[in-house]
Amino acid sequence: MALSRFCPICGPKTSMCCMVFSVWGIIFLGILGIMFYTQSPLLFEDIHYEKKASEFSISEISDRYQSTAYNCWIAAGGYVVTMIIAFWQTNWNNRLLL
């Protein structure tokens, strides 16, 4: 059988693997975004604040936490798109194999 008959983008194993990784990415980045949005002190090192301790501004730090949270949610949205494509590919492969 020709590979193009199975799937236009990827095969059954690859699409299932992509779907599993996408679900994990959505969960991980969603939780990480929530933690940044609530300004978890443990994640302070990850907001890449380069000023000295005497130059800290609470509003700037809050904005950086919020910006990083939005970036996590945008990346989780990318994983949602990947999961939709992988789900479509899995259904496509199942229809052709049956």
Biopython code that builds the backbone (N, CA, C, O; Angstrom):
import numpy as np
from Bio.PDB.StructureBuilder import StructureBuilder

atoms = [
    (1, "MET", "N", (0.822, -1.175, 0.000)),
    (1, "MET", "CA", (0.000, 0.000, 0.000)),
    (1, "MET", "C", (0.872, 1.246, 0.000)),
    (1, "MET", "O", (1.917, 1.285, 0.649)),
    (2, "ALA", "N", (0.451, 2.224, -0.704)),
    (2, "ALA", "CA", (1.202, 3.469, -0.763)),
    (2, "ALA", "C", (1.028, 4.242, 0.543)),
    (2, "ALA", "O", (-0.033, 4.205, 1.166)),
    (3, "LEU", "N", (2.080, 4.937, 0.941)),
    (3, "LEU", "CA", (2.038, 5.698, 2.184)),
    (3, "LEU", "C", (1.007, 6.813, 2.118)),
    (3, "LEU", "O", (0.385, 7.128, 3.133)),
    (4, "SER", "N", (0.810, 7.411, 0.967)),
    (4, "SER", "CA", (-0.153, 8.504, 0.846)),
    (4, "SER", "C", (-1.581, 8.036, 1.085)),
    (4, "SER", "O", (-2.453, 8.835, 1.426)),
    (5, "ARG", "N", (-1.822, 6.736, 0.906)),
    (5, "ARG", "CA", (-3.162, 6.221, 1.153)),
    (5, "ARG", "C", (-3.466, 6.156, 2.649)),
    (5, "ARG", "O", (-4.615, 6.320, 3.062)),
    (6, "PHE", "N", (-2.431, 5.916, 3.459)),
    (6, "PHE", "CA", (-2.630, 5.856, 4.902)),
    (6, "PHE", "C", (-2.968, 7.221, 5.482)),
    (6, "PHE", "O", (-3.908, 7.356, 6.264)),
    (7, "CYS", "N", (-2.214, 8.207, 5.104)),
    (7, "CYS", "CA", (-2.393, 9.503, 5.735)),
    (7, "CYS", "C", (-1.639, 10.575, 4.957)),
    (7, "CYS", "O", (-0.522, 10.333, 4.499)),
    (8, "PRO", "N", (-2.230, 11.750, 4.804)),
    (8, "PRO", "CA", (-1.514, 12.792, 4.078)),
    (8, "PRO", "C", (-0.353, 13.411, 4.868)),
    (8, "PRO", "O", (0.549, 13.986, 4.260)),
    (9, "ILE", "N", (-0.349, 13.310, 6.194)),
    (9, "ILE", "CA", (0.701, 13.961, 6.981)),
    (9, "ILE", "C", (1.573, 12.951, 7.725)),
    (9, "ILE", "O", (2.794, 12.963, 7.570)),
    (10, "CYS", "N", (0.967, 12.081, 8.525)),
    (10, "CYS", "CA", (1.758, 11.130, 9.316)),
    (10, "CYS", "C", (0.990, 9.828, 9.513)),
    (10, "CYS", "O", (-0.218, 9.755, 9.285)),
    (11, "GLY", "N", (1.712, 8.816, 9.937)),
    (11, "GLY", "CA", (1.129, 7.493, 10.105)),
    (11, "GLY", "C", (0.427, 7.321, 11.442)),
    (11, "GLY", "O", (0.362, 8.256, 12.240)),
    (12, "PRO", "N", (-0.094, 6.135, 11.686)),
    (12, "PRO", "CA", (-0.882, 5.905, 12.899)),
    (12, "PRO", "C", (-0.070, 6.005, 14.194)),
    (12, "PRO", "O", (-0.559, 6.559, 15.179)),
    (13, "LYS", "N", (1.148, 5.484, 14.211)),
    (13, "LYS", "CA", (1.954, 5.539, 15.433)),
    (13, "LYS", "C", (2.419, 6.959, 15.728)),
    (13, "LYS", "O", (2.415, 7.398, 16.878)),
    (14, "THR", "N", (2.813, 7.664, 14.691)),
    (14, "THR", "CA", (3.271, 9.040, 14.874)),
    (14, "THR", "C", (2.140, 9.942, 15.337)),
    (14, "THR", "O", (2.337, 10.783, 16.214)),
    (15, "SER", "N", (0.967, 9.778, 14.761)),
    (15, "SER", "CA", (-0.157, 10.623, 15.168)),
    (15, "SER", "C", (-0.569, 10.346, 16.606)),
    (15, "SER", "O", (-0.934, 11.271, 17.332)),
    (16, "MET", "N", (-0.517, 9.085, 17.028)),
    (16, "MET", "CA", (-0.851, 8.757, 18.413)),
    (16, "MET", "C", (0.200, 9.319, 19.368)),
    (16, "MET", "O", (-0.142, 9.825, 20.437)),
    (17, "CYS", "N", (1.459, 9.234, 18.995)),
    (17, "CYS", "CA", (2.540, 9.781, 19.813)),
    (17, "CYS", "C", (2.403, 11.299, 19.943)),
    (17, "CYS", "O", (2.570, 11.849, 21.031)),
    (18, "CYS", "N", (2.104, 11.965, 18.845)),
    (18, "CYS", "CA", (1.912, 13.417, 18.872)),
    (18, "CYS", "C", (0.726, 13.803, 19.747)),
    (18, "CYS", "O", (0.761, 14.824, 20.435)),
    (19, "MET", "N", (-0.320, 12.988, 19.720)),
    (19, "MET", "CA", (-1.485, 13.283, 20.537)),
    (19, "MET", "C", (-1.146, 13.151, 22.025)),
    (19, "MET", "O", (-1.574, 13.980, 22.828)),
    (20, "VAL", "N", (-0.389, 12.129, 22.398)),
    (20, "VAL", "CA", (-0.004, 11.944, 23.804)),
    (20, "VAL", "C", (0.884, 13.099, 24.266)),
    (20, "VAL", "O", (0.671, 13.650, 25.347)),
    (21, "PHE", "N", (1.876, 13.469, 23.456)),
    (21, "PHE", "CA", (2.740, 14.592, 23.819)),
    (21, "PHE", "C", (1.957, 15.897, 23.891)),
    (21, "PHE", "O", (2.245, 16.739, 24.742)),
    (22, "SER", "N", (0.984, 16.076, 23.023)),
    (22, "SER", "CA", (0.180, 17.290, 23.036)),
    (22, "SER", "C", (-0.659, 17.393, 24.300)),
    (22, "SER", "O", (-0.759, 18.465, 24.896)),
    (23, "VAL", "N", (-1.254, 16.292, 24.706)),
    (23, "VAL", "CA", (-2.042, 16.305, 25.943)),
    (23, "VAL", "C", (-1.143, 16.652, 27.128)),
    (23, "VAL", "O", (-1.520, 17.454, 27.983)),
    (24, "TRP", "N", (0.043, 16.050, 27.178)),
    (24, "TRP", "CA", (0.975, 16.353, 28.257)),
    (24, "TRP", "C", (1.395, 17.824, 28.206)),
    (24, "TRP", "O", (1.466, 18.471, 29.251)),
    (25, "GLY", "N", (1.673, 18.362, 27.030)),
    (25, "GLY", "CA", (2.066, 19.762, 26.902)),
    (25, "GLY", "C", (0.966, 20.713, 27.328)),
    (25, "GLY", "O", (1.238, 21.732, 27.962)),
    (26, "ILE", "N", (-0.277, 20.391, 26.987)),
    (26, "ILE", "CA", (-1.408, 21.231, 27.382)),
    (26, "ILE", "C", (-1.540, 21.256, 28.899)),
    (26, "ILE", "O", (-1.704, 22.321, 29.495)),
    (27, "ILE", "N", (-1.468, 20.087, 29.520)),
    (27, "ILE", "CA", (-1.598, 20.015, 30.981)),
    (27, "ILE", "C", (-0.447, 20.754, 31.662)),
    (27, "ILE", "O", (-0.671, 21.568, 32.557)),
    (28, "PHE", "N", (0.784, 20.468, 31.236)),
    (28, "PHE", "CA", (1.960, 21.066, 31.873)),
    (28, "PHE", "C", (1.975, 22.582, 31.706)),
    (28, "PHE", "O", (2.143, 23.308, 32.686)),
    (29, "LEU", "N", (1.802, 23.064, 30.489)),
    (29, "LEU", "CA", (1.871, 24.508, 30.262)),
    (29, "LEU", "C", (0.674, 25.242, 30.845)),
    (29, "LEU", "O", (0.791, 26.398, 31.252)),
    (30, "GLY", "N", (-0.477, 24.577, 30.888)),
    (30, "GLY", "CA", (-1.639, 25.191, 31.533)),
    (30, "GLY", "C", (-1.398, 25.403, 33.016)),
    (30, "GLY", "O", (-1.674, 26.479, 33.546)),
    (31, "ILE", "N", (-0.882, 24.377, 33.691)),
    (31, "ILE", "CA", (-0.582, 24.499, 35.120)),
    (31, "ILE", "C", (0.536, 25.509, 35.351)),
    (31, "ILE", "O", (0.468, 26.304, 36.288)),
    (32, "LEU", "N", (1.559, 25.485, 34.510)),
    (32, "LEU", "CA", (2.657, 26.439, 34.647)),
    (32, "LEU", "C", (2.163, 27.873, 34.446)),
    (32, "LEU", "O", (2.593, 28.780, 35.157)),
    (33, "GLY", "N", (1.265, 28.080, 33.487)),
    (33, "GLY", "CA", (0.689, 29.403, 33.277)),
    (33, "GLY", "C", (-0.112, 29.873, 34.478)),
    (33, "GLY", "O", (-0.055, 31.046, 34.847)),
    (34, "ILE", "N", (-0.859, 28.960, 35.091)),
    (34, "ILE", "CA", (-1.615, 29.315, 36.297)),
    (34, "ILE", "C", (-0.661, 29.695, 37.425)),
    (34, "ILE", "O", (-0.912, 30.646, 38.166)),
    (35, "MET", "N", (0.425, 28.953, 37.551)),
    (35, "MET", "CA", (1.393, 29.259, 38.607)),
    (35, "MET", "C", (2.067, 30.616, 38.374)),
    (35, "MET", "O", (2.300, 31.356, 39.329)),
    (36, "PHE", "N", (2.380, 30.946, 37.133)),
    (36, "PHE", "CA", (2.935, 32.268, 36.851)),
    (36, "PHE", "C", (1.894, 33.354, 37.080)),
    (36, "PHE", "O", (2.221, 34.424, 37.592)),
    (37, "TYR", "N", (0.655, 33.095, 36.710)),
    (37, "TYR", "CA", (-0.397, 34.102, 36.864)),
    (37, "TYR", "C", (-0.662, 34.410, 38.337)),
    (37, "TYR", "O", (-0.978, 35.546, 38.690)),
    (38, "THR", "N", (-0.533, 33.395, 39.195)),
    (38, "THR", "CA", (-0.710, 33.616, 40.634)),
    (38, "THR", "C", (0.579, 34.088, 41.302)),
    (38, "THR", "O", (0.621, 34.243, 42.523)),
    (39, "GLN", "N", (1.609, 34.313, 40.531)),
    (39, "GLN", "CA", (2.899, 34.841, 40.959)),
    (39, "GLN", "C", (3.549, 33.978, 42.035)),
    (39, "GLN", "O", (3.853, 34.446, 43.132)),
    (40, "SER", "N", (3.748, 32.738, 41.703)),
    (40, "SER", "CA", (4.401, 31.801, 42.613)),
    (40, "SER", "C", (5.842, 32.245, 42.865)),
    (40, "SER", "O", (6.589, 32.465, 41.912)),
    (41, "PRO", "N", (6.243, 32.380, 44.125)),
    (41, "PRO", "CA", (7.608, 32.827, 44.420)),
    (41, "PRO", "C", (8.685, 31.861, 43.920)),
    (41, "PRO", "O", (9.809, 32.279, 43.641)),
    (42, "LEU", "N", (8.351, 30.590, 43.807)),
    (42, "LEU", "CA", (9.339, 29.619, 43.342)),
    (42, "LEU", "C", (9.716, 29.820, 41.880)),
    (42, "LEU", "O", (10.760, 29.339, 41.440)),
    (43, "LEU", "N", (8.883, 30.519, 41.127)),
    (43, "LEU", "CA", (9.151, 30.741, 39.706)),
    (43, "LEU", "C", (9.778, 32.105, 39.425)),
    (43, "LEU", "O", (9.882, 32.511, 38.267)),
    (44, "PHE", "N", (10.199, 32.818, 40.476)),
    (44, "PHE", "CA", (10.764, 34.153, 40.287)),
    (44, "PHE", "C", (12.002, 34.129, 39.401)),
    (44, "PHE", "O", (12.202, 35.038, 38.595)),
    (45, "GLU", "N", (12.826, 33.110, 39.538)),
    (45, "GLU", "CA", (14.054, 33.028, 38.737)),
    (45, "GLU", "C", (13.758, 32.841, 37.257)),
    (45, "GLU", "O", (14.605, 33.136, 36.413)),
    (46, "ASP", "N", (12.572, 32.356, 36.935)),
    (46, "ASP", "CA", (12.233, 32.063, 35.544)),
    (46, "ASP", "C", (11.605, 33.235, 34.802)),
    (46, "ASP", "O", (11.264, 33.098, 33.627)),
    (47, "ILE", "N", (11.442, 34.389, 35.458)),
    (47, "ILE", "CA", (10.877, 35.533, 34.738)),
    (47, "ILE", "C", (11.967, 36.405, 34.130)),
    (47, "ILE", "O", (11.671, 37.414, 33.489)),
    (48, "HIS", "N", (13.222, 36.023, 34.326)),
    (48, "HIS", "CA", (14.379, 36.684, 33.713)),
    (48, "HIS", "C", (14.416, 38.171, 34.049)),
    (48, "HIS", "O", (14.406, 39.025, 33.162)),
    (49, "TYR", "N", (14.457, 38.455, 35.308)),
    (49, "TYR", "CA", (14.551, 39.831, 35.783)),
    (49, "TYR", "C", (16.024, 40.136, 35.997)),
    (49, "TYR", "O", (16.668, 39.490, 36.823)),
    (50, "GLU", "N", (16.574, 41.110, 35.270)),
    (50, "GLU", "CA", (18.018, 41.322, 35.240)),
    (50, "GLU", "C", (18.501, 42.514, 36.069)),
    (50, "GLU", "O", (19.696, 42.809, 36.070)),
    (51, "LYS", "N", (17.624, 43.189, 36.758)),
    (51, "LYS", "CA", (18.053, 44.348, 37.536)),
    (51, "LYS", "C", (18.541, 43.917, 38.912)),
    (51, "LYS", "O", (18.327, 42.781, 39.333)),
    (52, "LYS", "N", (19.204, 44.847, 39.609)),
    (52, "LYS", "CA", (19.685, 44.575, 40.961)),
    (52, "LYS", "C", (18.506, 44.553, 41.934)),
    (52, "LYS", "O", (17.411, 45.021, 41.620)),
    (53, "ALA", "N", (18.754, 44.006, 43.106)),
    (53, "ALA", "CA", (17.692, 43.877, 44.113)),
    (53, "ALA", "C", (17.146, 45.235, 44.539)),
    (53, "ALA", "O", (15.972, 45.330, 44.894)),
    (54, "SER", "N", (17.953, 46.276, 44.515)),
    (54, "SER", "CA", (17.485, 47.598, 44.935)),
    (54, "SER", "C", (16.607, 48.267, 43.878)),
    (54, "SER", "O", (15.921, 49.243, 44.181)),
    (55, "GLU", "N", (16.618, 47.763, 42.653)),
    (55, "GLU", "CA", (15.854, 48.380, 41.570)),
    (55, "GLU", "C", (14.547, 47.649, 41.274)),
    (55, "GLU", "O", (13.906, 47.926, 40.260)),
    (56, "PHE", "N", (14.143, 46.728, 42.136)),
    (56, "PHE", "CA", (12.909, 45.976, 41.893)),
    (56, "PHE", "C", (11.703, 46.895, 41.966)),
    (56, "PHE", "O", (11.598, 47.739, 42.856)),
    (57, "SER", "N", (10.823, 46.722, 41.043)),
    (57, "SER", "CA", (9.547, 47.420, 41.046)),
    (57, "SER", "C", (8.455, 46.355, 41.058)),
    (57, "SER", "O", (8.442, 45.458, 40.215)),
    (58, "ILE", "N", (7.557, 46.460, 42.005)),
    (58, "ILE", "CA", (6.506, 45.448, 42.149)),
    (58, "ILE", "C", (5.654, 45.369, 40.890)),
    (58, "ILE", "O", (5.264, 44.277, 40.477)),
    (59, "SER", "N", (5.363, 46.502, 40.281)),
    (59, "SER", "CA", (4.518, 46.486, 39.079)),
    (59, "SER", "C", (5.241, 45.837, 37.894)),
    (59, "SER", "O", (4.618, 45.130, 37.102)),
    (60, "GLU", "N", (6.553, 46.075, 37.772)),
    (60, "GLU", "CA", (7.310, 45.437, 36.689)),
    (60, "GLU", "C", (7.377, 43.927, 36.868)),
    (60, "GLU", "O", (7.232, 43.174, 35.905)),
    (61, "ILE", "N", (7.594, 43.491, 38.094)),
    (61, "ILE", "CA", (7.649, 42.057, 38.367)),
    (61, "ILE", "C", (6.295, 41.422, 38.093)),
    (61, "ILE", "O", (6.219, 40.336, 37.519)),
    (62, "SER", "N", (5.232, 42.095, 38.501)),
    (62, "SER", "CA", (3.882, 41.587, 38.252)),
    (62, "SER", "C", (3.602, 41.491, 36.754)),
    (62, "SER", "O", (3.001, 40.524, 36.287)),
    (63, "ASP", "N", (4.044, 42.504, 36.007)),
    (63, "ASP", "CA", (3.855, 42.474, 34.553)),
    (63, "ASP", "C", (4.640, 41.330, 33.910)),
    (63, "ASP", "O", (4.157, 40.692, 32.975)),
    (64, "ARG", "N", (5.835, 41.075, 34.405)),
    (64, "ARG", "CA", (6.637, 39.968, 33.853)),
    (64, "ARG", "C", (6.022, 38.612, 34.171)),
    (64, "ARG", "O", (6.018, 37.713, 33.329)),
    (65, "TYR", "N", (5.501, 38.465, 35.389)),
    (65, "TYR", "CA", (4.795, 37.226, 35.722)),
    (65, "TYR", "C", (3.606, 37.027, 34.783)),
    (65, "TYR", "O", (3.400, 35.937, 34.251)),
    (66, "GLN", "N", (2.827, 38.090, 34.587)),
    (66, "GLN", "CA", (1.641, 38.001, 33.735)),
    (66, "GLN", "C", (2.025, 37.718, 32.283)),
    (66, "GLN", "O", (1.374, 36.915, 31.615)),
    (67, "SER", "N", (3.063, 38.362, 31.801)),
    (67, "SER", "CA", (3.521, 38.130, 30.433)),
    (67, "SER", "C", (3.990, 36.691, 30.238)),
    (67, "SER", "O", (3.702, 36.070, 29.215)),
    (68, "THR", "N", (4.707, 36.171, 31.216)),
    (68, "THR", "CA", (5.171, 34.788, 31.127)),
    (68, "THR", "C", (4.003, 33.815, 31.187)),
    (68, "THR", "O", (4.015, 32.789, 30.506)),
    (69, "ALA", "N", (2.992, 34.128, 31.996)),
    (69, "ALA", "CA", (1.795, 33.279, 32.057)),
    (69, "ALA", "C", (1.094, 33.258, 30.704)),
    (69, "ALA", "O", (0.671, 32.198, 30.242)),
    (70, "TYR", "N", (0.969, 34.418, 30.068)),
    (70, "TYR", "CA", (0.339, 34.466, 28.743)),
    (70, "TYR", "C", (1.148, 33.674, 27.720)),
    (70, "TYR", "O", (0.577, 32.996, 26.866)),
    (71, "ASN", "N", (2.475, 33.758, 27.804)),
    (71, "ASN", "CA", (3.316, 32.981, 26.886)),
    (71, "ASN", "C", (3.112, 31.486, 27.080)),
    (71, "ASN", "O", (3.084, 30.731, 26.107)),
    (72, "CYS", "N", (2.969, 31.054, 28.327)),
    (72, "CYS", "CA", (2.701, 29.631, 28.585)),
    (72, "CYS", "C", (1.366, 29.221, 27.983)),
    (72, "CYS", "O", (1.255, 28.146, 27.393)),
    (73, "TRP", "N", (0.354, 30.067, 28.127)),
    (73, "TRP", "CA", (-0.967, 29.728, 27.592)),
    (73, "TRP", "C", (-0.982, 29.752, 26.068)),
    (73, "TRP", "O", (-1.700, 28.970, 25.443)),
    (74, "ILE", "N", (-0.201, 30.637, 25.468)),
    (74, "ILE", "CA", (-0.090, 30.645, 24.006)),
    (74, "ILE", "C", (0.576, 29.356, 23.527)),
    (74, "ILE", "O", (0.140, 28.758, 22.542)),
    (75, "ALA", "N", (1.626, 28.930, 24.219)),
    (75, "ALA", "CA", (2.280, 27.665, 23.859)),
    (75, "ALA", "C", (1.335, 26.486, 24.058)),
    (75, "ALA", "O", (1.345, 25.546, 23.263)),
    (76, "ALA", "N", (0.512, 26.525, 25.118)),
    (76, "ALA", "CA", (-0.487, 25.469, 25.325)),
    (76, "ALA", "C", (-1.501, 25.478, 24.188)),
    (76, "ALA", "O", (-1.977, 24.421, 23.773)),
    (77, "GLY", "N", (-1.834, 26.660, 23.682)),
    (77, "GLY", "CA", (-2.721, 26.748, 22.522)),
    (77, "GLY", "C", (-2.101, 26.114, 21.288)),
    (77, "GLY", "O", (-2.801, 25.494, 20.487)),
    (78, "GLY", "N", (-0.794, 26.266, 21.131)),
    (78, "GLY", "CA", (-0.104, 25.582, 20.035)),
    (78, "GLY", "C", (-0.198, 24.079, 20.166)),
    (78, "GLY", "O", (-0.345, 23.368, 19.172)),
    (79, "TYR", "N", (-0.112, 23.597, 21.393)),
    (79, "TYR", "CA", (-0.279, 22.160, 21.622)),
    (79, "TYR", "C", (-1.716, 21.716, 21.357)),
    (79, "TYR", "O", (-1.941, 20.586, 20.925)),
    (80, "VAL", "N", (-2.691, 22.593, 21.611)),
    (80, "VAL", "CA", (-4.086, 22.251, 21.289)),
    (80, "VAL", "C", (-4.238, 22.058, 19.785)),
    (80, "VAL", "O", (-4.887, 21.115, 19.335)),
    (81, "VAL", "N", (-3.634, 22.958, 19.013)),
    (81, "VAL", "CA", (-3.690, 22.829, 17.552)),
    (81, "VAL", "C", (-3.018, 21.530, 17.111)),
    (81, "VAL", "O", (-3.538, 20.816, 16.255)),
    (82, "THR", "N", (-1.864, 21.230, 17.698)),
    (82, "THR", "CA", (-1.169, 19.983, 17.366)),
    (82, "THR", "C", (-2.005, 18.767, 17.735)),
    (82, "THR", "O", (-2.029, 17.782, 16.996)),
    (83, "MET", "N", (-2.698, 18.829, 18.882)),
    (83, "MET", "CA", (-3.538, 17.709, 19.293)),
    (83, "MET", "C", (-4.719, 17.525, 18.340)),
    (83, "MET", "O", (-5.093, 16.394, 18.030)),
    (84, "ILE", "N", (-5.302, 18.621, 17.878)),
    (84, "ILE", "CA", (-6.415, 18.523, 16.927)),
    (84, "ILE", "C", (-5.948, 17.879, 15.630)),
    (84, "ILE", "O", (-6.628, 17.009, 15.086)),
    (85, "ILE", "N", (-4.786, 18.303, 15.132)),
    (85, "ILE", "CA", (-4.253, 17.708, 13.902)),
    (85, "ILE", "C", (-3.938, 16.233, 14.113)),
    (85, "ILE", "O", (-4.233, 15.407, 13.250)),
    (86, "ALA", "N", (-3.339, 15.897, 15.256)),
    (86, "ALA", "CA", (-3.012, 14.492, 15.535)),
    (86, "ALA", "C", (-4.278, 13.655, 15.683)),
    (86, "ALA", "O", (-4.319, 12.511, 15.229)),
    (87, "PHE", "N", (-5.309, 14.214, 16.311)),
    (87, "PHE", "CA", (-6.579, 13.494, 16.447)),
    (87, "PHE", "C", (-7.209, 13.262, 15.078)),
    (87, "PHE", "O", (-7.737, 12.184, 14.802)),
    (88, "TRP", "N", (-7.150, 14.284, 14.222)),
    (88, "TRP", "CA", (-7.676, 14.149, 12.864)),
    (88, "TRP", "C", (-6.915, 13.063, 12.107)),
    (88, "TRP", "O", (-7.513, 12.258, 11.394)),
    (89, "GLN", "N", (-5.598, 13.049, 12.267)),
    (89, "GLN", "CA", (-4.786, 12.043, 11.593)),
    (89, "GLN", "C", (-5.074, 10.639, 12.118)),
    (89, "GLN", "O", (-5.094, 9.680, 11.346)),
    (90, "THR", "N", (-5.296, 10.514, 13.423)),
    (90, "THR", "CA", (-5.625, 9.209, 14.003)),
    (90, "THR", "C", (-6.946, 8.697, 13.447)),
    (90, "THR", "O", (-7.060, 7.526, 13.084)),
    (91, "ASN", "N", (-7.939, 9.572, 13.381)),
    (91, "ASN", "CA", (-9.226, 9.168, 12.801)),
    (91, "ASN", "C", (-9.082, 8.813, 11.326)),
    (91, "ASN", "O", (-9.699, 7.857, 10.856)),
    (92, "TRP", "N", (-8.282, 9.565, 10.603)),
    (92, "TRP", "CA", (-8.047, 9.311, 9.183)),
    (92, "TRP", "C", (-7.415, 7.930, 8.994)),
    (92, "TRP", "O", (-7.826, 7.152, 8.134)),
    (93, "ASN", "N", (-6.415, 7.651, 9.813)),
    (93, "ASN", "CA", (-5.730, 6.355, 9.718)),
    (93, "ASN", "C", (-6.648, 5.200, 10.103)),
    (93, "ASN", "O", (-6.613, 4.146, 9.468)),
    (94, "ASN", "N", (-7.464, 5.384, 11.130)),
    (94, "ASN", "CA", (-8.377, 4.316, 11.552)),
    (94, "ASN", "C", (-9.415, 4.005, 10.473)),
    (94, "ASN", "O", (-9.764, 2.843, 10.262)),
    (95, "ARG", "N", (-9.902, 5.032, 9.799)),
    (95, "ARG", "CA", (-10.876, 4.804, 8.720)),
    (95, "ARG", "C", (-10.254, 4.047, 7.556)),
    (95, "ARG", "O", (-10.901, 3.191, 6.953)),
    (96, "LEU", "N", (-9.015, 4.355, 7.240)),
    (96, "LEU", "CA", (-8.365, 3.690, 6.112)),
    (96, "LEU", "C", (-7.942, 2.263, 6.443)),
    (96, "LEU", "O", (-7.916, 1.397, 5.568)),
    (97, "LEU", "N", (-7.610, 2.025, 7.709)),
    (97, "LEU", "CA", (-7.159, 0.687, 8.082)),
    (97, "LEU", "C", (-8.315, -0.288, 8.282)),
    (97, "LEU", "O", (-8.129, -1.501, 8.183)),
    (98, "LEU", "N", (-9.499, 0.234, 8.560)),
    (98, "LEU", "CA", (-10.644, -0.663, 8.782)),
    (98, "LEU", "C", (-11.299, -0.991, 7.517)),
    (98, "LEU", "O", (-12.281, -1.733, 7.505)),
]
sb = StructureBuilder()
sb.init_structure("model")
sb.init_model(0)
sb.init_chain("A")
sb.init_seg("    ")
for serial, (resi, resn, name, xyz) in enumerate(atoms, 1):
    if name == "N":
        sb.init_residue(resn, " ", resi, " ")
    sb.init_atom(name, np.array(xyz, "f"), 0.0, 1.0, " ", f" {name:<3s}", serial, name[0])
structure = sb.get_structure()
